[in-house]
Amino acid sequence: MERFRAILARVSNRRERAWLLNGLAVLVLLTLVLGSFIHEAVVDLRNAPPSPNCTLAQLRERVPPPSHLAVVLQQGTQRIVWIGPLPPYTIRSGPPCYVFDARGRLLGWSPQTGEGGRWDEWARAAYRSKTLRLEEVSHLAIGAKQRGAP
C-alpha cells in the first residue's frame, strides 16, 4: 500500500492521477473477468466424466455425489439421470447432468442445465421423479445387464 501511495505522490497532475486510477480499475476488472472464465473452465473439467461411455461406478469415483438421482421413463425409454451439485462460485443456469442407459452406461452429459440443451428434458423429468440412492440405481443397472437390456 505504501508503494502505491508513493506512486500517487509522484503523479502531480490530477488528470494523470485519474488516468492512473482508471487504468488500475480496468486492469482489476479484466483480471476478474479472465479469472472467472478460467474458473468456469476448470469446473467443467472437474465435472467431466472420465470417458465418453463410462459407467455409473466410474463416474461416482470422479465427480461429487449427485444432488438428485432418478430413474426416468419417457416415451417408453428408461434412463438413469444423475444431477450433480451446483458448483460454487460459478455463474450457471443449473447443475451438471449425466444421462445413462438402463445398464448404467453414459449416453451423454451437460456441464450445466437450464439453457435448453439436449439433456435438459431428462433433467426436468428427473426432478419430477422420486430421488433414489446411488446403491438403488446401481442394483437396477446390474439387473438390467443380467437381463440383457440394450
N, C-alpha and C positions, 0 to 999 in steps of 0.2 A: 504494500500500500504506500509506503514511503517513496518507493521508486516512482510510482505513478504520480504522486504529488510533486516530486522533483521535475518530472517531465512537464507537468502542467505549469509549474512555476517558470520554466524556461520559455514557454509559449506565452508571449506578452500580448499579442493581439487577440481580441475577443473572437473575431472571425476565425482565426486559426484554431483557437480552443474549440469552437463549435464544430469545425470540420474534424478535429481530432476525436471529440466525443461521439459525433455521429458515425465516424468511421469505426470506432470501437464498438458502438451499438450494433452496427451492421455485421461486423465480424462475429460478435457473440450470437446474433440471430442466425447467421449462416452456419455456425458451429452447431447450434441446437438442432437446426433442420437436418443437417448432414448426420448428426448423431442419431436422430430419430429414424432416418432411413436405414442406417446401419443396424440399429437395434431391431427394427422390423424384419430385416433380412436374417439376422441371427436367430430370432424367434421362429421364423419359418423353417430354418434349417434344423433347429432343435425339435420341432414338431413333425418333421418329415418322417414318413415310415422308413424302416431300414432297407426295404426293397419294394419295387412296384407290385409284387404279388406275395407280400409277406402274410403271415398268419396272425391270428389274434394273440397267440403266445409271444410271437416275435415283437409285435407292436407294444405289448404290455411291458417288455423289457426296455423299450426305447423312449416312450413318452409318459407323461404323468397319467395317473389313473383317470378314467372317464368321470365327467361330472354327470353324465346321463348315458345309459346304455340300454338299448331296447331291441327287440325283435319286431320288425315291421313287415306287414303283409300288404302289398299294394299291387292291384291288378294281377293277382294270382302269383306274385313273385315275393318270396320271403328273403329279407335282408337283415343282417345284423348291423345296427348303426351305433357307432361309438362317437360320442360328442365329448371332446376334451374340455378342460377348463379354459376360461378366457385368460390369455396371458397378461400378466401385469404390465403396466406402463406402456401399453400399445394403443393405437387408435384403430380399432377394428369394429366391423359391423356385427360380428359374432364369433363364437369359438370355432376351433378346428373341428372337422367332421370326417370320419373314416367310415366307409361303407364296405361291408363284407358279404360274400355269398353265404348260403346256408351251411357250407362246410367250414366257414371261418377263414376263407381266403380273400385278401383285399381286392376289391374291384376298383376303388379309387378314393381320393381324399381331396379335401379343400382346406387350405390354411385358415380360411375364415368363411363363415356362413352369413347369410343375411343380405347378400348382394345379388341374389337371383341366379346363382351359379348352378352348375349341373347337379350338385348333391344337396342343394337347399330343400328340395321337395322331400327327400328322405329325412333330413334333419327335422323339418317341421312335423312329419309323421312320427318321428321318434319321440318328440316332446309330447305328442298326444297319447303315446303308449306308456304302459307301465315300465318303470325303471327296474332293471334287473341287475343282479350282482354278476361280476365277471365270471365267477365259478359256474353260475347257472348257464350263462351263454356258452361257456367252453364245453359243458356237457352236451348242450344242444348241437354244437358244431361237431363234436366227436360222434354223436349219434347219427347225424346226417352223413358223415363219412362212412360209417359202418353200413348204412342203408344204401349207399351208393348214389346219394343225391348229386345232381350236377353242380 
